[in-house]
């Protein structure tokens, strides 16, 4: 099973968020064995704050996760962009990063998208696991 982790899911895992990390681990365990798919957009979103704060230990933790756990980075190519445009046009509540992540997951053949953004849970084109 191919599973795309939304940015916040990666953040919860790496930072061991006291409110959400346990719920994320339970949800991921319930999915069973899976391959983690991501994009450079997710990497960017997770690294901005640690870099801004000069927290290089946290930067290294995120980079290690991406290097060791992520099997594939979906390129933000024309197919992903065109799909994201369609999502944003059809659904007013989707922001560009949300649409790009969902489009990356769909175009790359993911079976599931894991997020904590409840606005995305009604996405009709893919199974959404909302923490």
Buried (B, 14 or more C-beta within 10 A) or exposed (E): EBBBBBBBBBBBBBBEBEEBBEEBBEBBEEBEEBBBBBBEBBBEBBBEEBEEEEEEEBBEBBBEBBEEEBEBBBEBEEBBBEBBBEBBEEBEEBEEBBBBBBBBBBBBEBBBBBBBBEEBEEBEEBEBBBB
